[in-house]
Amino acid sequence: MKIAIAGAGALGSRFGYMLHQAGNEVILIDNWVDHIQAIREHGLKMTIDAETFTAEIPIITPQEITSDQTVDLVIVFTKAMQLDQMIQDIKPIMNDDTDILCLLNGIGHEDIIAKYIDAKNIFIGNTMWTASLVGPGHSKSFGSGSINLQNLGEGQEIEAKKIAACLSEAGLNARFTDNVHATIYLKACVNGTMNGLCTILDVDMATFGETNQAHEIVTTIVKEFAAVAAHENIELNVDDAVAFIEKCYDRQTIGDHYPSMHQDLIRNHRMTEIDYINGAISRKGQKYGVATPYCDFLTQLIHVKENIVLK
Ligand code: NAD
């Protein structure tokens, strides 16, 4: 398959590398100058667990796309607040048959994509794969992951299964689901608790989980997500979601880790995706008449922290 990775940062590099190794014709699209230069000069470096591999994969900026470069599939991997611009910038690489797959963290990305792309070509989902950037041209990741995805447009189940099969052939462990919004909300609950709370408190997930207040705070936030989801006919079981989140506290697995929002804001001084996680729940809560005080407050607190850290 001809595949473009639109946003070849931490996770886009990992996906691009694995799809390339599986024999797909991959092109990376990014606008980070040092990253592009490093990949053009030395190839894409990918550290997986303890081993580092190099792959020669073409990388271009959106402005360098030419009309003969259209692809079968675009996988977007920008940060949520960069998605709208990226979709506009990469239009030339898409024709009427090009599919677009969005696995970004957060809620409501399909509304942004649908402003520019026909619903029949839009596929959404989420992923448990992780990665982080070592520096320009070099991404690293450990452990395994999975992908859930579904078609947005009616009658596109076969196409969605074809995309899932292509990803799985590359070892990315993808599966078609007929209930993708429930899995997106579940993942958003993890991000909507661990990300903001560990960032504000400046702790790893296990340290937060060991506090007396953790269970009640997490449960209250998940209830807000569930109340909003119910207005979209999405069933989110609060007890199951809380139990799922509380697995993050295990120091034998991922408990010692700081969530990605902490890495973005505290370590790398970058804007966060809070407006697309807790902020999305606040906006939807207002629309549906559902009170979401914890999500509202956490969103505000993260914005305050952004103002302090990024000034
Ligand atoms: P990242 O910041 O490392 O990568 C984003 C890349 O997109 C950057 O290299 C940036 O230069 C590029 N970009 C953004 N806008 C662009 C534009 N208009 N034109 C060209 N290039 C552009 O981010 P990431 O950590 O890979 O995360 C991507 C998404 O995946 C986020 O929504 C994140 O929440 C989600 N996610 C990440 C992980 C992880 O472990 N990194 C895990 C699960 C989900």
Boltz pocket constraint, residues with backbone or C-beta under 6 A from the ligand:
constraints:
  - pocket:
      binder: B
      contacts: [[A, 6], [A, 7], [A, 8], [A, 9], [A, 10], [A, 11], [A, 12], [A, 29], [A, 30], [A, 31], [A, 32], [A, 62], [A, 77], [A, 78], [A, 79], [A, 80], [A, 82], [A, 85], [A, 86], [A, 89], [A, 103], [A, 104], [A, 105], [A, 127], [A, 128], [A, 129], [A, 130], [A, 131], [A, 132], [A, 133], [A, 260], [A, 273]]
      max_distance: 6.0
